[in-house]
Amino acid sequence: MSALKFMSRSIVVLSAILATAAAAPSASAQTLWGGDNEWGGGRQTVTFNEQYTPGQIIVSFGDRRLYLITKRGQAISYPIAIPREDARWQGTTSVSMKRENPDWRPTPSMLAKNPRLPSWVPGGHPMNPLGVRALYLGSSTYRIHGTDAPWTIGTAASAGCIRMYNEDVLDLYPRTKIGAKVTVTWDRFKTNKEYNSASYSDQQGRTGYYDGFFR
């Protein structure tokens, strides 16, 4: 694909994105779990259940947060975008690969749903859906990654991956080792600076996912 053709297609896609954003309710009118104080706000250090060991990543779709365990009883909490209802899953896996400025190719199912998607977006491009860093999960196509759509953080917007603000994935990336255990769950966690968290099941959220997907 020539550079001119790619840029033309990028402009078309960007126009569609902007039109969708303009038609959507403003952030202040939406329930953005990852950005609301009730759900922990932005990146912060919190207390956490002491059963988890340093280096583990806990992704809570129920909280719409990613927790990196830094020491027993403590974690860094990041807001995330979670999968849409038709792409929900949970299970245990590990970080199999790390990439800086990854390129992006849509899956066949993505292209079937939206044939206007570009077939490839180079790493570092401002419209790359993976953002500036990506952590690959096991042998799956799922990743923890940045985004070119920061307004989606705190919503159910992805096709299965875990999205983060670019500045947050830049913080997480060097802290995470290949082989790190990643637990993805619909359990929710009570966290604050005064007492250790205890998880509880969000039964209402336990619909539409594949139990033990990676087990």
Backbone as CSV, one residue per row, in Angstrom:
resi,resn,N_x,N_y,N_z,CA_x,CA_y,CA_z,C_x,C_y,C_z
1,MET,0.850,-1.190,0.000,0.000,0.000,0.000,0.890,1.245,0.000
2,SER,0.664,2.162,-0.924,1.482,3.367,-1.002,1.212,4.267,0.193
3,ALA,2.191,5.146,0.492,2.033,6.061,1.622,0.832,6.972,1.417
4,LEU,0.629,7.438,0.160,-0.489,8.332,-0.133,-1.817,7.621,0.082
5,LYS,-1.900,6.374,-0.410,-3.136,5.612,-0.260,-3.423,5.341,1.195
6,PHE,-2.341,5.013,1.983,-2.521,4.745,3.405,-3.004,5.981,4.131
7,MET,-2.415,7.131,3.807,-2.811,8.368,4.471,-4.258,8.723,4.139
8,SER,-4.661,8.504,2.874,-6.038,8.790,2.475,-7.014,7.920,3.243
9,ARG,-6.656,6.646,3.366,-7.533,5.733,4.095,-7.576,6.098,5.569
10,SER,-6.436,6.540,6.111,-6.374,6.939,7.515,-7.293,8.122,7.774
11,ILE,-7.317,9.064,6.823,-8.169,10.245,6.977,-9.637,9.842,7.009
12,VAL,-10.009,8.872,6.144,-11.397,8.394,6.112,-11.765,7.765,7.442
13,VAL,-10.859,6.905,7.971,-11.126,6.230,9.240,-11.208,7.242,10.372
14,LEU,-10.282,8.228,10.371,-10.289,9.252,11.408,-11.583,10.044,11.372
15,SER,-12.071,10.366,10.186,-13.316,11.111,10.064,-14.479,10.332,10.674
16,ALA,-14.482,9.013,10.431,-15.547,8.170,10.988,-15.476,8.143,12.502
17,ILE,-14.235,8.075,13.039,-14.055,8.049,14.492,-14.540,9.348,15.111
18,LEU,-14.169,10.475,14.499,-14.558,11.776,15.027,-16.068,11.958,14.979
19,ALA,-16.691,11.464,13.904,-18.149,11.569,13.790,-18.828,10.766,14.887
20,THR,-18.282,9.580,15.176,-18.850,8.747,16.243,-18.686,9.420,17.582
21,ALA,-17.499,10.000,17.822,-17.231,10.665,19.092,-18.153,11.858,19.279
22,ALA,-18.402,12.586,18.194,-19.258,13.773,18.281,-20.694,13.390,18.596
23,ALA,-21.107,12.214,18.090,-22.489,11.779,18.308,-22.696,11.161,19.676
24,ALA,-21.588,10.735,20.333,-21.694,10.086,21.631,-21.929,11.115,22.721
25,PRO,-22.498,10.687,23.864,-22.677,11.599,24.982,-21.327,12.061,25.481
26,SER,-21.276,13.236,26.079,-20.030,13.738,26.630,-19.593,12.868,27.780
27,ALA,-18.269,12.915,28.127,-17.735,12.083,29.197,-18.442,12.377,30.513
28,SER,-18.807,13.643,30.733,-19.458,14.007,31.985,-20.852,13.418,32.091
29,ALA,-21.443,13.036,30.953,-22.794,12.474,30.964,-22.779,10.964,31.005
30,GLN,-21.584,10.353,30.901,-21.475,8.912,30.888,-21.019,8.396,32.251
31,THR,-21.259,7.105,32.485,-20.726,6.470,33.678,-19.398,5.839,33.296
32,LEU,-18.318,6.565,33.484,-16.989,6.069,33.152,-16.358,5.499,34.412
33,TRP,-16.489,4.205,34.574,-16.084,3.579,35.830,-14.633,3.872,36.166
34,GLY,-13.746,3.753,35.180,-12.329,3.942,35.465,-11.975,5.367,35.797
35,GLY,-12.803,6.331,35.480,-12.467,7.715,35.733,-13.279,8.348,36.834
36,ASP,-14.203,7.591,37.420,-15.058,8.132,38.466,-14.466,7.805,39.829
37,ASN,-14.605,8.716,40.778,-14.031,8.504,42.097,-14.533,7.229,42.757
38,GLU,-15.782,6.839,42.469,-16.335,5.621,43.049,-15.542,4.396,42.630
39,TRP,-14.928,4.458,41.481,-14.194,3.317,40.945,-12.693,3.538,41.006
40,GLY,-12.234,4.505,41.775,-10.800,4.631,42.028,-10.098,5.717,41.255
41,GLY,-10.772,6.396,40.320,-10.141,7.487,39.596,-8.982,7.036,38.734
42,GLY,-7.920,7.848,38.664,-6.774,7.552,37.820,-5.790,6.601,38.481
43,ARG,-4.578,6.538,37.917,-3.538,5.652,38.446,-3.194,6.029,39.889
44,GLN,-3.063,5.017,40.751,-2.727,5.273,42.144,-2.222,4.012,42.807
45,THR,-1.571,4.174,43.943,-1.121,3.043,44.753,-2.189,2.745,45.790
46,VAL,-2.570,1.461,45.888,-3.652,1.067,46.794,-3.233,-0.152,47.601
47,THR,-3.956,-0.410,48.706,-3.780,-1.664,49.432,-4.435,-2.780,48.621
48,PHE,-3.955,-4.023,48.832,-4.505,-5.130,48.055,-4.353,-6.416,48.839
49,ASN,-5.173,-7.405,48.476,-5.166,-8.704,49.129,-3.759,-9.292,49.164
50,GLU,-3.293,-9.715,50.349,-1.919,-10.183,50.525,-1.666,-11.561,49.937
51,GLN,-2.693,-12.231,49.406,-2.469,-13.544,48.802,-1.705,-13.442,47.484
52,TYR,-1.683,-12.265,46.879,-1.017,-12.093,45.594,0.440,-11.669,45.786
53,THR,1.312,-12.174,44.905,2.747,-11.932,45.047,3.226,-10.834,44.103
54,PRO,4.326,-10.164,44.448,4.846,-9.078,43.609,5.096,-9.525,42.164
55,GLY,4.726,-8.658,41.235,4.909,-8.945,39.817,3.656,-9.474,39.141
56,GLN,2.683,-9.973,39.918,1.435,-10.457,39.323,0.580,-9.289,38.843
57,ILE,-0.187,-9.556,37.799,-1.165,-8.594,37.292,-2.555,-9.174,37.491
58,ILE,-3.440,-8.388,38.097,-4.833,-8.769,38.268,-5.669,-7.793,37.440
59,VAL,-6.403,-8.314,36.480,-7.299,-7.487,35.668,-8.717,-7.751,36.145
60,SER,-9.349,-6.731,36.696,-10.729,-6.868,37.167,-11.662,-6.175,36.183
61,PHE,-12.397,-6.978,35.408,-13.400,-6.397,34.517,-14.535,-5.788,35.333
62,GLY,-14.787,-6.348,36.522,-15.825,-5.803,37.384,-15.492,-4.401,37.864
63,ASP,-14.222,-4.174,38.236,-13.771,-2.848,38.687,-13.400,-1.930,37.524
64,ARG,-13.174,-2.539,36.360,-12.601,-1.815,35.221,-11.262,-1.197,35.619
65,ARG,-10.448,-2.063,36.274,-9.128,-1.668,36.746,-8.138,-2.796,36.485
66,LEU,-6.873,-2.420,36.290,-5.760,-3.367,36.254,-4.907,-3.089,37.483
67,TYR,-4.571,-4.155,38.214,-3.756,-4.021,39.417,-2.415,-4.724,39.209
68,LEU,-1.324,-4.008,39.384,0.013,-4.598,39.370,0.472,-4.707,40.816
69,ILE,0.745,-5.932,41.270,1.169,-6.139,42.646,2.635,-5.724,42.773
70,THR,2.902,-4.741,43.622,4.269,-4.239,43.803,4.934,-4.841,45.024
71,LYS,4.139,-5.195,46.032,4.620,-5.927,47.206,3.408,-6.509,47.909
72,ARG,3.636,-7.429,48.836,2.522,-8.043,49.537,1.639,-6.958,50.149
73,GLY,0.364,-6.979,49.794,-0.577,-6.035,50.361,-0.628,-4.688,49.666
74,GLN,0.072,-4.535,48.525,0.087,-3.241,47.839,0.115,-3.435,46.323
75,ALA,-0.570,-2.540,45.616,-0.616,-2.622,44.149,-0.736,-1.228,43.557
76,ILE,-0.321,-1.128,42.287,-0.631,0.064,41.503,-1.902,-0.234,40.737
77,SER,-2.864,0.670,40.832,-4.167,0.490,40.198,-4.285,1.426,39.000
78,TYR,-4.648,0.857,37.835,-4.778,1.630,36.604,-6.203,1.503,36.059
79,PRO,-6.811,2.578,35.551,-8.108,2.457,34.876,-7.931,1.810,33.507
80,ILE,-8.915,1.031,33.074,-8.825,0.331,31.793,-10.163,0.384,31.061
81,ALA,-10.123,0.085,29.759,-11.331,-0.240,28.999,-11.396,-1.754,28.908
82,ILE,-12.597,-2.300,29.041,-12.771,-3.750,29.064,-13.499,-4.213,27.802
83,PRO,-13.559,-5.539,27.570,-14.245,-6.037,26.373,-15.745,-5.743,26.375
84,ARG,-16.280,-5.623,25.157,-17.720,-5.512,24.998,-18.383,-6.830,25.419
85,GLU,-19.680,-6.804,25.578,-20.402,-7.965,26.102,-20.172,-9.216,25.262
86,ASP,-20.066,-9.066,23.949,-19.902,-10.243,23.086,-18.468,-10.755,23.049
87,ALA,-17.554,-10.117,23.790,-16.151,-10.531,23.768,-15.616,-10.806,25.170
88,ARG,-16.496,-11.057,26.115,-16.068,-11.228,27.499,-15.426,-12.586,27.737
89,TRP,-14.469,-12.624,28.638,-13.763,-13.846,28.984,-13.134,-13.661,30.356
90,GLN,-12.602,-14.744,30.927,-11.801,-14.635,32.127,-10.934,-15.872,32.235
91,GLY,-9.894,-15.808,33.041,-8.994,-16.934,33.213,-7.622,-16.488,33.664
92,THR,-6.666,-17.412,33.624,-5.297,-17.149,34.056,-4.339,-17.399,32.904
93,THR,-3.427,-16.480,32.674,-2.464,-16.601,31.588,-1.158,-15.940,32.036
94,SER,-0.284,-15.617,31.109,0.972,-14.952,31.458,1.402,-14.047,30.310
95,VAL,2.301,-13.137,30.606,2.836,-12.249,29.578,3.844,-13.037,28.748
96,SER,3.550,-13.224,27.473,4.405,-14.039,26.605,5.344,-13.205,25.744
97,MET,5.032,-11.923,25.578,5.838,-11.079,24.703,5.549,-9.616,25.024
98,LYS,6.541,-8.753,24.815,6.380,-7.314,25.015,6.832,-6.610,23.738
99,ARG,6.104,-5.558,23.350,6.467,-4.832,22.138,6.315,-3.325,22.347
100,GLU,7.343,-2.592,21.910,7.272,-1.136,21.889,6.776,-0.684,20.529
101,ASN,5.868,0.263,20.509,5.277,0.771,19.266,4.891,-0.376,18.320
102,PRO,4.020,-1.272,18.776,3.638,-2.413,17.940,2.807,-1.988,16.732
103,ASP,2.957,-2.711,15.635,2.049,-2.464,14.520,0.745,-3.200,14.784
104,TRP,-0.280,-2.902,13.991,-1.607,-3.478,14.233,-2.207,-3.968,12.939
105,ARG,-2.777,-5.171,13.000,-3.543,-5.730,11.884,-4.880,-6.218,12.434
106,PRO,-5.980,-5.856,11.810,-7.285,-6.328,12.292,-7.437,-7.830,12.064
107,THR,-8.171,-8.486,12.938,-8.453,-9.909,12.758,-9.502,-10.070,11.661
108,PRO,-9.635,-11.274,11.088,-10.666,-11.500,10.070,-12.069,-11.141,10.564
109,SER,-12.353,-11.423,11.851,-13.686,-11.106,12.361,-13.902,-9.592,12.435
110,MET,-12.850,-8.846,12.753,-12.948,-7.384,12.768,-13.229,-6.854,11.368
111,LEU,-12.526,-7.391,10.386,-12.730,-6.947,9.008,-14.123,-7.313,8.501
112,ALA,-14.612,-8.472,8.959,-15.963,-8.879,8.542,-17.007,-7.905,9.085
113,LYS,-16.788,-7.420,10.306,-17.724,-6.475,10.909,-17.570,-5.080,10.329
114,ASN,-16.343,-4.717,9.966,-16.084,-3.369,9.459,-15.060,-3.430,8.328
115,PRO,-15.491,-3.667,7.092,-14.572,-3.788,5.950,-13.769,-2.516,5.674
116,ARG,-14.160,-1.385,6.263,-13.448,-0.129,6.015,-12.169,-0.012,6.842
117,LEU,-11.957,-0.949,7.746,-10.742,-0.887,8.557,-9.503,-1.035,7.674
118,PRO,-8.425,-0.315,7.989,-7.174,-0.519,7.246,-6.636,-1.918,7.527
119,SER,-5.963,-2.516,6.568,-5.428,-3.860,6.750,-4.182,-3.877,7.619
120,TRP,-3.583,-2.711,7.826,-2.355,-2.629,8.620,-2.132,-1.186,9.053
121,VAL,-1.709,-0.987,10.300,-1.332,0.335,10.798,0.066,0.207,11.398
122,PRO,1.027,0.987,10.937,2.399,0.843,11.435,2.538,1.281,12.891
123,GLY,3.535,0.729,13.549,3.831,1.136,14.910,4.231,2.598,14.962
124,GLY,3.789,3.278,16.007,4.116,4.689,16.151,3.140,5.623,15.468
125,HIS,2.240,5.079,14.644,1.257,5.930,13.972,0.250,6.432,15.000
126,PRO,-0.149,7.708,14.946,-1.078,8.247,15.956,-2.442,7.572,15.977
127,MET,-2.798,6.858,14.895,-4.082,6.167,14.851,-3.939,4.659,15.071
128,ASN,-2.798,4.223,15.604,-2.603,2.805,15.885,-3.428,2.413,17.120
129,PRO,-4.367,1.460,16.977,-5.233,1.095,18.107,-4.494,0.507,19.303
130,LEU,-3.256,0.018,19.101,-2.495,-0.566,20.206,-1.713,0.465,21.004
131,GLY,-1.714,1.704,20.535,-0.984,2.728,21.261,0.514,2.518,21.216
132,VAL,1.193,2.867,22.309,2.660,2.927,22.298,3.347,1.674,22.835
133,ARG,2.613,0.800,23.548,3.207,-0.418,24.109,2.147,-1.514,24.138
134,ALA,2.622,-2.771,24.099,1.701,-3.907,24.171,2.343,-5.059,24.929
135,LEU,1.562,-5.681,25.797,1.949,-6.907,26.487,1.047,-8.016,25.962
136,TYR,1.635,-9.036,25.345,0.869,-10.118,24.730,0.585,-11.204,25.762
137,LEU,-0.647,-11.743,25.736,-1.084,-12.689,26.747,-1.118,-14.107,26.205
138,GLY,-0.220,-14.941,26.710,-0.167,-16.337,26.314,-0.051,-16.508,24.815
139,SER,-0.774,-17.502,24.263,-0.772,-17.746,22.819,-2.010,-17.149,22.162
140,SER,-2.755,-16.354,22.918,-3.987,-15.784,22.396,-3.701,-14.527,21.576
141,THR,-4.752,-13.945,21.036,-4.625,-12.664,20.323,-4.890,-11.493,21.261
142,TYR,-5.102,-11.776,22.550,-5.404,-10.719,23.503,-4.124,-10.053,24.000
143,ARG,-4.248,-8.755,24.264,-3.103,-7.981,24.728,-3.549,-6.948,25.756
144,ILE,-2.609,-6.539,26.591,-2.754,-5.335,27.402,-1.997,-4.266,26.639
145,HIS,-2.665,-3.181,26.266,-1.995,-2.234,25.377,-2.496,-0.810,25.584
146,GLY,-1.817,0.126,24.956,-2.245,1.517,24.965,-3.409,1.714,24.013
147,THR,-3.664,2.956,23.637,-4.824,3.209,22.780,-4.671,4.515,22.013
148,ASP,-5.377,4.586,20.896,-5.495,5.856,20.170,-6.843,6.504,20.481
149,ALA,-7.589,5.913,21.418,-8.930,6.417,21.761,-9.049,6.527,23.281
150,PRO,-8.354,7.482,23.893,-8.341,7.570,25.359,-9.705,7.796,25.978
151,TRP,-10.662,8.324,25.202,-11.998,8.557,25.741,-12.751,7.269,26.032
152,THR,-12.229,6.123,25.549,-12.907,4.848,25.807,-12.496,4.225,27.138
153,ILE,-11.445,4.733,27.786,-11.008,4.151,29.052,-12.122,4.304,30.092
154,GLY,-12.418,3.204,30.771,-13.522,3.184,31.719,-14.809,2.636,31.136
155,THR,-14.808,2.306,29.840,-16.004,1.777,29.195,-15.776,0.338,28.739
156,ALA,-16.841,-0.316,28.283,-16.757,-1.645,27.685,-16.685,-1.442,26.175
157,ALA,-15.487,-1.450,25.622,-15.306,-0.998,24.241,-14.466,-1.912,23.370
158,SER,-13.710,-2.852,23.950,-12.731,-3.589,23.156,-13.289,-4.895,22.613
159,ALA,-12.512,-5.521,21.740,-12.884,-6.815,21.155,-12.268,-7.967,21.943
160,GLY,-11.839,-7.705,23.162,-11.261,-8.748,24.009,-10.000,-8.323,24.724
161,CYS,-9.320,-7.300,24.186,-8.077,-6.822,24.791,-8.364,-5.888,25.961
162,ILE,-7.316,-5.572,26.703,-7.385,-4.646,27.840,-6.681,-3.360,27.433
163,ARG,-7.438,-2.275,27.322,-6.875,-0.988,26.900,-6.486,-0.140,28.106
164,MET,-5.407,0.611,27.933,-4.946,1.537,28.960,-4.625,2.883,28.319
165,TYR,-4.605,3.934,29.143,-4.053,5.194,28.657,-2.601,4.949,28.261
166,ASN,-2.127,5.645,27.226,-0.746,5.474,26.810,0.231,5.776,27.936
167,GLU,-0.047,6.831,28.732,0.870,7.160,29.821,0.883,6.072,30.894
168,ASP,-0.234,5.350,31.037,-0.277,4.267,32.025,0.428,3.016,31.522
169,VAL,0.255,2.676,30.252,0.951,1.496,29.740,2.459,1.746,29.679
170,LEU,2.860,2.997,29.495,4.284,3.341,29.568,4.827,3.131,30.976
171,ASP,3.979,3.337,31.983,4.381,3.106,33.371,4.414,1.617,33.686
172,LEU,3.420,0.870,33.192,3.324,-0.563,33.463,4.408,-1.366,32.746
173,TYR,4.718,-0.987,31.522,5.581,-1.780,30.635,6.923,-2.157,31.277
174,PRO,7.712,-1.202,31.770,9.016,-1.574,32.323,8.922,-2.307,33.661
175,ARG,7.778,-2.236,34.309,7.588,-2.918,35.594,7.222,-4.388,35.417
176,THR,6.851,-4.775,34.196,6.317,-6.114,33.944,7.337,-6.979,33.218
177,LYS,7.546,-8.195,33.722,8.499,-9.129,33.121,7.762,-10.147,32.248
178,ILE,8.447,-10.617,31.214,7.903,-11.728,30.432,7.756,-12.934,31.353
179,GLY,6.627,-13.582,31.278,6.328,-14.701,32.162,5.487,-14.317,33.362
180,ALA,5.251,-13.006,33.555,4.440,-12.563,34.687,3.046,-13.171,34.626
181,LYS,2.558,-13.627,35.753,1.220,-14.209,35.821,0.166,-13.120,35.691
182,VAL,-0.853,-13.386,34.877,-1.951,-12.437,34.673,-3.264,-13.165,34.965
183,THR,-4.016,-12.640,35.914,-5.327,-13.195,36.252,-6.394,-12.218,35.796
184,VAL,-7.285,-12.685,34.946,-8.384,-11.863,34.436,-9.665,-12.388,35.054
185,THR,-10.410,-11.510,35.713,-11.559,-11.952,36.492,-12.666,-10.910,36.465
186,TRP,-13.884,-11.371,36.767,-14.999,-10.451,36.976,-15.179,-10.139,38.454
187,ASP,-14.355,-10.761,39.321,-14.385,-10.415,40.733,-14.048,-8.941,40.905
188,ARG,-14.621,-8.346,41.941,-14.322,-6.959,42.253,-13.535,-6.886,43.552
189,PHE,-12.758,-5.833,43.721,-11.853,-5.725,44.852,-12.056,-4.396,45.571
190,LYS,-12.182,-4.469,46.884,-12.230,-3.252,47.679,-10.791,-2.836,48.002
191,THR,-10.419,-1.653,47.591,-9.053,-1.187,47.817,-9.077,0.239,48.332
192,ASN,-8.215,0.524,49.280,-7.984,1.890,49.708,-6.654,1.968,50.438
193,LYS,-6.370,3.062,51.068,-5.088,3.256,51.713,-5.107,2.892,53.184
194,GLU,-6.230,2.341,53.669,-6.378,2.107,55.098,-6.473,0.632,55.477
195,TYR,-6.944,-0.221,54.545,-7.060,-1.621,54.891,-6.881,-2.474,53.652
196,ASN,-6.460,-3.713,53.858,-6.239,-4.624,52.748,-7.551,-5.015,52.111
197,SER,-7.488,-5.248,50.805,-8.720,-5.513,50.068,-9.183,-6.949,50.247
198,ALA,-10.463,-7.146,50.031,-11.046,-8.482,49.978,-11.904,-8.532,48.738
199,SER,-11.750,-9.568,47.944,-12.515,-9.638,46.706,-13.887,-10.245,46.969
200,TYR,-14.812,-9.875,46.147,-16.129,-10.488,46.200,-16.643,-10.627,44.777
201,SER,-17.508,-11.616,44.583,-17.977,-11.923,43.234,-19.054,-10.948,42.807
202,ASP,-18.918,-10.466,41.584,-19.954,-9.634,40.990,-20.814,-10.562,40.140
203,GLN,-21.793,-11.195,40.778,-22.564,-12.215,40.090,-23.264,-11.686,38.852
204,GLN,-23.671,-10.423,38.901,-24.378,-9.863,37.758,-23.460,-9.745,36.558
205,GLY,-22.150,-9.608,36.845,-21.205,-9.490,35.746,-20.761,-10.823,35.195
206,ARG,-21.163,-11.926,35.840,-20.705,-13.240,35.407,-21.614,-13.825,34.333
207,THR,-21.882,-13.053,33.299,-22.697,-13.542,32.192,-21.978,-13.228,30.896
208,GLY,-22.004,-14.161,29.990,-21.467,-13.898,28.673,-19.970,-14.082,28.543
209,TYR,-19.272,-14.642,29.580,-17.847,-14.842,29.449,-17.552,-16.338,29.347
210,TYR,-16.320,-16.674,29.023,-15.903,-18.061,28.895,-15.107,-18.422,30.135
211,ASP,-15.721,-19.134,31.074,-15.103,-19.434,32.348,-13.841,-20.239,32.143
212,GLY,-12.742,-19.768,32.748,-11.478,-20.478,32.649,-10.915,-20.539,31.250
213,PHE,-11.074,-19.477,30.475,-10.694,-19.485,29.062,-9.262,-19.952,28.850
214,PHE,-8.340,-19.484,29.703,-6.927,-19.792,29.506,-6.459,-20.976,30.332
215,ARG,-7.317,-21.590,31.103,-6.860,-22.653,32.002,-6.628,-23.960,31.257
